[in-house]
Amino acid sequence: MMNERDWKQEQARLDEVTEKLRTRIAELEPEASGLRDQAGDLRKRFWEEVTVNTATDEDFEETFYSIKQQEALLSERERSYRLRQQQWKGLSRLLPSPYFGRIDFIEDGLDASEQVYIGVSSFVESDGLRFLVYDWRTPIASMYYDHAPGPAFYDTPGGLVSGTMELKRQYQIREGRLQNVFDTSLTIGDELLQQVLGHGADAQMKTIVATIQKEQNAIIRDDKSRMLIVQGAAGSGKTSAALQRVAYLLYSHRERLKADQIVLFSPNPMFNSYVSTVLPELGEENMQQTTFQEYLEIGLGTGLRPEDPFDQIEYVLSESASRAYEARLEGIAYKASAAFLHALRGYANWLGRAGMRFVGIRFRDRDLIPAERMEAQFYGYDPAVNVANRVAMLQEWLLQELAALEREEREALWVQEELDYLDKDDYAAAFRELHQDRGVFDFAERYEQVQERLQGRSRRDESDFDYAEREEQLLRKQVVKERFKPLRRIVKRMRFIDTNGLYAQLFGGREAYLAMTGETEAPALWDDICEQTKEKLGKLELFYEDATPYLYLKELVEGVRTNTEIRHVFVDEGQDYSVFQYEFLKRLFPRARMTVLGDFGQAIFTQATELHGADSPLIRLYGESDTRLIRLVRSYRSTREIVSFARELLPDGREIVPFERSGPKPLLAKTASREQSAAKMAADVAALRAEGFASIAVIAKTAAESAEAYEALRAQGSPSLRLVTKETPTFEKGTLVLPAYLAKGVEFDAVLICDASAQTYGRESERKLFYTACTRAMHRLLLYAAGGVDAVRAGGGCVVV
């Protein structure tokens, strides 16, 4: 613990910095406001300040430079405003807690020690010569994370700077007041750990924390790996470290990396809102955030409706065992596998020899270019050319054919009929094109003349018959061109390929499938899988497990559509993605590095991917030499008692190490009926609120059971409940009722499992779902089992009430 004298010195220094921050913020506010008003006035008066005259070349040149000058002035004002606004935001963010760390460093060859205070952004004295706070991502601040007191160094563009770190100190500051201060050889990024060490800790505790922080720093500052895999237990700090990693990357590579070049794939929209405030607090703009389902829907377009993963898991959790159910489970597993990926590649090769399916192009109820003609053209190309390149050649041929057919169509009778009812606006474009070199003209008079001629009432004194003929041909051309636009769009968007038919063709039966793909075996219930898949396709729908393979096949046939702007892809809850989905992401973002965060203990989806181990598909995705795996085994979200209870649910749960933070044991309430359980839950929710818990979750197994629990609690008079569904867009504190799979990635002060019976979580596959639900709790875990059924058994102990 720090002595009273040092504490007072630190508080005095904090008061000084806080006052200077307030002064600088007060100075910036009118500056930013004035620049904003100036920019607004310039935008309003832009054309008033410019003289437009194009009568001569000299006048045109003068007008051009006048516009450029006004544009430059506006740009400078807007740039200055943005800079002041950015400075104001950065300093305002510092005000409640100006810094969180300090190092005292003596550079080799110098006598004086420099005190380096570190915060979420930099703050410099008004003279611009002295840093009061250094941004945590600056080179000198890296020593705070990388070194203990003793010999230390940091890298700069000018070379390595070496010296000695005399002190490393850490702070907790709230609204300008010191809460905790402690000297350490470590860097502690977690608030709970800071509180523990701020009040003193033994050597064992410091060793534990050192391990945690070393692992997190390795995640944050990895600049070399093409694939970084973080396999971490629930509550091990995966997501927190990943978001700090984003902030570090944006700062370290700020000259060539922007926030919109990083994308995070999160488990659901609610999780996006849950993490959306973190990066701004670290001093950076938010990256792009999305879900994989949104990408699927964009790729599939409006022609097919994909099932979402939550509907899939609802089916898996809710349906009773049957042959159809077993076939669906087998289909989910197979369609997520490397074997099916290989099969699709074999199928694409087979399509190069036979089986391509096309959609004929029709116009005015007749076949303009039949599918058979496309097929003949496609297989007429060199067989050595791959399918995607031959499709590109076919696309070019189709556009040429449409151009020739369009010219022929101009003389058709229907074109004459449309000219008779020509709209004045349609005619205006052709009229201007033809008359653009004829000086001033009377459009209204000329329009009447054309209408008279088209209707056989042309005046005999009209002398320019050749001109009239040209005018009519131009109108015909425009009419036909407009009607052919949808046909050209079909070709450009590759809609002449029958992708639905190609995918359905895979599911024509076992023998056909093996012949087309070159595989030697298929799942035992393949014929049932085929019927289910084709039935779904017939409704223009796709199972969730089919959506990515469908898009993969589409790309094998049409060519890969890539996004080369994205440089970093982050995947949270990475265990829930299939081999197909990782392959799809790799192809979609070919220039990006990938960071995958997950916990195989929470792999609740049937298509889950093993994140670690020599045979993990993630290791193979970029190759072992470009892949780094970091395992986080210590959980410090939940109390020791909650972790000890939950880890027994997993076969390898003993590897999970609880953090030494104690709390009450989980409570199991066994009641005679569901009504009694609801009454007990309502009373417990009220008691937890009275204790001051801000976030409480009532977790059920499925969406339907969540809705039932919500209504039961409302009937008991519980106020301010919120039912969370897959459509819930934002995370809010309070008392939430939600299914277990929507709670992934989110933590709560207290969790109530509304049905913890062995009957509800009886299958082995459901134990991970139960584990996921239990590990959402930070401080309290309460479980309920109604009707005399056995509760799910777990070691570590719980209190039965």
N, C-alpha and C positions, 0 to 999 in steps of 0.2 A: 504494500500500500504506500502511496505517496505521502510525504510529511506535509504538515500544514503550510509551511513557508513556500514550498514548491507549488502547492495547490493555489495559493493566493497569487503567486507570480503568473501562473498559467491563466487564471481567471482575469487578471489585469491585462495580460496580452490579448486575450479573447475579447475583452471589452473594447480595447483600442481598435482591433480589426473590425469589430462589429460597427463601431461608430464611423469609421472610415468607409465602410460599405454603405451605410445609410446615407452618408454625405454624397458619395459618388452616384448612388441610385437616384437621389434627389436632383443631381446635376443632369443626369442622362434623360430623365423623364421629359423636361421641356425641350431638350435638344431633339429627341426622337419625335415628339409631338409636332415640333416646328417643321422638321424635315418631311414628315408625313403630310402636313398641310401644304407645304410647298409643292411636293410631288403631285398632290391632288389638284392644286390650282394649275400646275403646268399641263396636266392631262386635260383639264377642262378648257384651257385657253390655247391648246396646242396649235390649232389652225388659225387662231386670231393673230399669233405671232409669226405666221408664215405667209409670205406673199406668193401667190400662185400665178405664174404667167408663163405660158408656153408658146407665145406668138413667134419667137425666133429661137435659134439654137442658144444664143447667149442668155435669153430670158429663161429658157428651160434649165440651163446649167445653174443659173443663179437660184432658181426655185429648188433644184435638187440639193444644193449646198445649204440653203436655208432650212430645209426639212432635216437634213442630217445634223445641223448644229442644234436645232431644237430637240431632236431625238437624243443627242449626246447629253444635253443639259438635263433632260428628264431622267435618263439612265443614271447619271451621276447622283441626282437627288435620291432616287429610289435605292441605289446601292448604299449611299450613306445612311439612309433610314434603316435599311435592313441590318447594317453593321451596328448602329446604335441600339436597335431593338434586340439584336443578338447579345450585345454586351449587357443590356439591362436585364434580360432574362437570366443570363449567366450569374450576374451578381445577386439578383433576387433569389436565385436558387441557393446561393451560398449563405444568405443571411441567417436562416434558422440554425445552420450548422456549418460554419465557415471552413472547417477542416476536420479531418479524422485521424491524421497521423503526423508524425514529425521524425526526422532523422537529423542528427548532428554529424557533419561530414568534414574531414580535413583532407583537401586534395594534396597529393604528393608534391613537395616543393613549396608549399605554402605554410604559414604559421597559424593563421586564424581558422577557426572552425565556423562553418556556415550552418545556420539553423534552417532546415528546409521543412516548411509546413505544407501538408498535402491535402487537397480537397477535390471536389468534383469538377472544378474549373479554376482557371488562374485569376489572380487579383494582384495588380501591380500598383505601387505607390503613384500618386498623381504626377511625380516627376518622371515616371517611367523607368527608373533606374533600379528599384528594389522590389523583388517579389515578396508580397506578404503571404500569398498562397500559391502553390504550384499545382497545376492540373495533374491528377493521378496518372496520366498517361505520358507525361513528359519523360525524356530520357533520365534526368536526374532522379525522378520519383521512382523509377524502376528498381532502384536499390532498396526501397522500402519493402518491395515484394520479394526480391531475389536474394537478399543478404541479411545475415545476422550481424550484430556489432562485432567489429574486427575488420580485417582487410575487405575492401569492397571496391566495386568499379561500375561504371555505366558506359554505354556505347553512345557516341554522338556522330553526326555526319563528318566531323573533323577527326575522329579517331577515339580510342579508348581513354577514358579518364579514370585514373586509379587513386586510391587513398585509403583512409581509415574511417569507418563508421564508429563514432563514439557512443551514440545513443539511438535507440529506436523506441518511440513512445506512441501510444495509441489513446484516442479520446472518444468518449461519447458525449455529444453536445446536443441539447434540446433548447430551442428558442433562446440561444445566446448564453446558456448556463451549462457549466460542466456537470455531467452526471457521473462519469467514470473516467479515470486516467490511470494508466498502468504502463510501466516499462516492460519491454518484452524482447525476446530474440525472434519472435514470430510475427506474422501479420494475420490478424483475425478478421475475417470478412463477415462473420455471422453475429447478429445482435445478441442472441442468447449466449454465445460463447464469450462475447465481450463483457456481458454482465457477470458471468461466472468469474472471469479473470480479474475484472475490476474490483471484485470483493475478495480477491485472494484465491490462490489455487495451489495445490501441491504439485510435485514434480511429475507424477503420473498423469495428471490432468493436462499439464503443459505438453507432455509428449503426445498425448492423444490429439490435441488441437494442432500441434505441429504437423502431424500426419495428414489431417484433414486439409489444412491450408496448403501444404505442398502439392497435394493432388489437385486442388482447385486452381492454384496458380499455373500448374502444368496445362490445364484445360484452357484457361484464359489466354495464355501467351504462346500457344502452339502456332507457329508461323510456317511450318514445313510440311505437315501431313496433308495429303490430298483427301484422305478419309480419316476423320477423328471419331472414334467410337467411345462413348462414355456409358458403360454399364454400371448403373448405380442402384443401390437399394432405395426403397421408398424413403423420402426425407433426407437423402444424402447430399442435397444441394446441387443436383444436376442442372436444373433450369436456371437457378441463380448464377451459377458459374458460366453457363452458356450466354446469358444476357450480358454479363460483364465481359465475356469474350467479344461479343458484338461491339460493345463500346470501345474496347481496346483496339480492335481491328480498324474501326472507323477513325480513331485518333492516330494510330501508328501509320496508317496508309492513307491519310486524309487527302493527299495530293492526287491519288488515283482511285480511291474507293469512296463511294457515296452510299447513303443509307438505302436508296432505292435499288442498289445493286446487291442487296442482301434480302433473302426471303426466308421466313420461318413458316414451316408447315406445322400447325398445331392441331390438337385432337378435336377441337370444336370451337365455334365462334365465341362461346363464353370464356374459354381460356384466353383467347386473343385479348379480350377486354381486361382480364385478370393481370396480364403482363404488360399491358399497353403503357402503364405509367413508369415502368422501371427504367427504360432507356432515357427518357427526358430527365429523370432524377440523376442519371449518371452523366448528363451533359450532352446527350446526342439526340438527333432526330430518330423517330421510330423507323425501323425497317419495314419492308412489306410483310404483312401477315395474312395467311390464308389457310385453308384446309385442303387436303388432297381431293376431297369431294368436289370442291369448287373447280379445281383443275380438270377433273373428269368431266364435269358438266360442260365446261367450255370446249373441251376436245370433242365431245360427242355432239355438240350443237343441240338443236331443237328436235332432231329427228328421232332420238331415242331418249327414254327417261331411265336413268340408272337408279337402282336401289341405293340407299345410303348405308354406311356401316352400322348405324344404330338400328335400322330396320332388320339388317341381317342378324345382329346379335339378339334382338328381340325374338326373332324366329328361333334361333338356337337355344335361347334360354326358356322359351315358353312352350314350344311344341313337345308333344309326348312322343315316345319312341315308336317308330313305324318304319316300314321299308322306304317310304318316301323321305322320311326324316334322315335315315341313315344314308340314303343316296345323296341327299343335299349336303350332309356333312362331308361325305367322301368327295363330292364335287368341289366343295370349298377348298379342301386341303389340296386336291390335285391341281386345281386351276391356279393355286398360289405357288406351285412348286417349280423347281428348276427343270423337272422332266417335261412339264407342259410348255415351258419357255423353249426348250429344245425342240419339242414337237411342232410348235408354231414356225420355227425357222425351217424345219424340214418341209412343212406344208407350203411355205412361201417358195421353196425351191421346186416343189412339185407343180405349183401354179405356173412356173415358167415353161412347163411342158404341156399342161392340160388344165382344164377346170376353171379358167378365169371367167368371171361373170360380169356382164355389163348391162347397163340400162339404156335402151334405145332413146334417141332424141326425137321427140314428136313436136309437130308444129301444125296448128289448125286441124287437129284430129287426123293427122297422117304421119307415118314414119318418115322422118327426114333422113336420119342416119340410123338404120336398124342395129340392134345389138350384135346380130350375126356378122354384119360388115365390120364392126369394131373388132370382134374376135378374130376374124380373118386377117385384118390389118395387124393386130397385136402379135399373132403367131407367125406373121410374115417377116418380122424383124429377126435379126441374128440371135439365135438361141443362147449364144455366149453372153449377151447383154442381160444384166439382172432385171428382175421384174420391175423394180421401181424406175429404172432408167427407160425401160420399154414403155411404161405407163406415161412417162414424161414425153416420149416421142409420139405416142398415140395422142396425147393432149394437144401437141403442136399440130399434128395432122388434122384433128377435129376442128381446131380453130381455122385452119386454112380451108377446110371443106365448108364450114359455115360461112366464111367470107364469099366463096364462090356461089353457094346456094342463095346467099343474101342478094347478090347481084342479079341472079336469075329471077328472084321473087319480085323484083321491082315492077315487072310487066304483068303481074297477076291481076285478075279482075278485082279481087278484094281490095287492092291498093287504090284502084280508081274509085271504088265505093267510099273508101275512107277519105279520099281527097274531096269528095262532094260535101262531106261534113267536117271539113277542116276547121279546127278551132283557131281563132284569131291569134292567140298566144303562140300556138305551134307554128303558125305561118310566119310570125314576126322574126324568128331566128333565121329562117331560110331567106326571107326578104332582105334582112340586114347583110347576110353573107354575100348575097348576089349583088347588092347595091352599094357595098362598102366603098367602092372606088368611083361612084357616080355623083358624089357631092350631096347637097341637101335634096331630100325627096319627101313626098307626101305619102306616108305609109297607108293611111286610111283610104286614099283614092286608089292606090295600087291594089290594095286588098279587095276592093269592090270590083276592080277590073278582072282580077284573077277569078273571083267567084262567078262573074258573068261568063267568062270563057269556059270554066269547068262545067257550068250548067248549060252550055250551048247558047248563051245570050250575048256572046262577045260582039262589040260594036265593029262595024265594017271598016271604020276609019283607023283602027289599030294597025299600025304599020310594022311593029317590031315582032313578027311571028317567030323568028329564030330565038329572040330573047325570051319570048313566052314559053317556047319549048324547053329551053334551058331551065327556066323557072320551075316548070312542072316536073322535070327530071330530078331537080334538086329536092323538091317536095316529096317525090316518090322515095328517093334515097333516104330521106330523114324518117319517113313513116316506117319503112321496112327496118331500118337500123334500130329504131326504138322497139319494134316488136321482136327483134332478134336479141335484144339485150339479155333477157332471161336465159336464152340458150347459151350465150357466151359465158354467162355467170355459172351455169351448170358445169360447163367444161372447165373453167378456171378453178372452180372449187372441187373438182374431181368427183362430181356427183354422177358422172356417167359410169362409175364403178359401183357395182352392187355389193357393197361391203357387208350388208346384212346377209345377203345370200352366201357370200364367201365364208362368213363366220358360221352360219347355220349348216353349211356343207360339211363342216368338220364333225357334226353330230348326226351323221346319217347311219350310224351303226358301227360296231366294233371293227369288222373286217375292213370297211371303207376307211375308217380312221387310221388304222395301222398302215394301210396301203398309201394313203396320202401323206402321212407324216414320216414314214420310215421307222416308226417306233415298233418295238417287239411286244409290248404289253400295254394294257389299259386298265383302269380301276375295275374291280370286281363288279360293281353296279353300274358299269358304263352305259348300258342301254337305258337304264332309268335316268341317269344324268342327262343323256341325250334328249329324252322326252321332256324333261323339266326345262332344259335350256331352250329347246325349240318352241315350247309353249310360251315361254316368257318373251322370246323374240317375236313371236307371232302377234303379241300385243304391243310391239314396238317398245319393249322394256328390256332391261338387262338386270340380272342378279349383280350384286356388288362385286362378287368374285369374278364376273365376266367382263366388267367394265375396262379394267386395265389390259387384259389380254386382247380384247376387241380393239382398243386403241393401238396396241403393239402391232397387231396384224395389219391394221390400217396403215401404219407407218412403214411396215415391211413392203406393202404394196405401193403406196403413194409416195414414199420418201419421208425422211425425218424432218419434222418442223422443230427447229431449235431456238433457244433464247440465249444468245451469246453475250447479253449485257450483264446477266447475273454472275457474280463472282463467288458468292458464298451461299450455300443452302444449309439451313438448320432444320432438322427433323426431330420434333419432340414426340415422346411416346413411340420411339422408333421400333419397339418390339411388335407393334400392331400393324406394321407394313409387310407386305409380301415380297418375295423375290421379284415378282413382276413389277411391283411399284418402285422398287429401288432401281431396277433396270430402266424403267421409264424415266425416272428422275435424272439418271445419269445421261441418257440420250437427250432429254429435254434441255439440260443445262450443261453442255459439253465443256465449258470453260470454268466451271465452278468447282470449288472445294466443298466438301460435305462434312457436316458435324451431326452425328446421330446420337441422341440421348434416349436412354430407355432402361427398363428394368424387366428382365424376363420373368421375374416373379409376378408381374402385373400383365402378363400376356394373356388377355382375356378373349381375344379374337381367335377364331379357328385358324386363320391364315398367318398366325404370328411367326416371326423370324427370330431364330437364335442369334443373339447379338455377339456372343463371344464363343471361343472354342476354335480349334484349328479348322473345323469344317464349316464355319459360319459363312454363308453366302456374302455377307458384308466384307469379310476379309478378302474374298475372291473378286469383289466388284472392281477394285482398283489395283489389287495385288498386294501381297504382304509387305513389300518394301515401301509402298506409299501409304500404308495404313498404320495407325497407332491406336491401341486399345488401352483405356484407363478404366480401372475398376474401383468403384467407391463402395466399400462394404459397411461403413459406419453410418447409422441413421441417427440424426439429431433433430428431426422435426418433432417426433413423438417422445413421450417420457419413456424411461427404461421399462416401466411396467407394461405399457402398451406394445412396445416393440417385442418384448419377451413373449407376450401373449400371441402376437400376430405371426412371428417368424416360424412358429411351430406348424403353421398351415402349409409350409412349403417343404418339399423334399430336402432341399439344400439350405433351408432357412437358418441353420446353425451358423452359417458363414456371416450372417448379418450381425453386426456388433452394435448394441444400443449405446447411446451417449449417456453419460452419467448425470442425468437430470431426472429427479424422482417426482412422482405424483401418485395419485390414488390408483389402485388396481382397477382394471375394467370391471364393470358391474353387469351381472346377468340377472334379469328379472324374469322369472318363470310364472306365467299367469294362466288362469283357467280358460280364458277366451280372448279373442281379438279385441273385444270391447274393453276388457280389463287392461290389455296391453296399451290400447289407445289412451285410456284414462291415465295410466302410469306415465306414458310418454309425455302427455300434455302437462302433467304435474312436474316432470323432470325438466321439460323445456322452460317452464316458468321459474323453476329454482335456478337453473343455469343463467337465465337472464338476470335474475336478482343478484347473482354473484358477479355480474359485470361482463360475461362473455359476449363479445360483439358478433361473432360468427358461429352459428350452430347449423349442423346439417342432419336432417333425418333422411337416412339412405335406405332405399329399397332395392330389390333385385332388378326389377323391370320398370318400364314406364307405366304400365297398367297398375302395378302394385304401388308405385309412387303416387298415382292419382288416388288410389283407394286410401292410402295413408294420409294424404292431404285432406280428403273429405272427412276422414275419421277424426283427425285432430281439430278440424274446424268445428265439427259437431261437439267436441269437448270444450269449445270456447277459446281455443288458442288463437291469440290475435297476431296480426302482422306476419302471417305465413306467406311464403312465395313458392309456387310450384315451378320447378325448372324442367323444361323439356328440351328436345334437340333444337327447337327453334329459338330458345332463349338467347338473345344476342349479347348480353352484358352480365358481368359478375357484380353482384352487390352484396354488401354485408347484411346480416340479419339472420333470420331462421329460414333456411331453404329446405325443400323436400325434393329429392331427386333420385334417379336410378344410379346404381353404382358406377356404370360405365361413363356417365357424364361427370362424375366427381374426379376422374383421373387428372392428375396434375395440379389439383387444387387442395388447399389445406384449410382446416377449420379449428377453432378453439375447442369445440366439442362435437362429437359425432354420436348419433343414436342409430343403431342398426335395428330397423323396425321388425324384422323377422329373421332371427339368427338360428332358425331351426335346421337340424340335419336334413329334414325333408326338403327345405327350400334350397340348400346348398349341398345336396347329397352327392352329386356327381363329382368325380375328381377334377374335371375341367372347371367346375364352378368354385373350387377352393381358392383359385387365384383371384376370382372376382371378389370373394369374401375378404381375402387378404387386402386387396386394393381398397375396399370400403373401410376396413379397420384402420389402415395406415393413413387415412385422411385426418385423423384426430391428433392434435398437438398436446392437449392437456387432459381431456376426459373422453372415455369411450364407454358407452352404455349399450347393452344388448338386450333384446326381448325375444322370448319364445313362448308362444301361446298354445293352449289346448293340450298340455301335458306331453308335447313332443320333446325329443332330445335336442339339446343345443349342439351346434357345431363344436367339436372338441378341439381344443388347442392347449398346448403346454404353457408354462409361464404363469398360470394361475389367474383366476378371476373370482370375484366375490359374488356368490349367488344370493339374491334377495327375494 
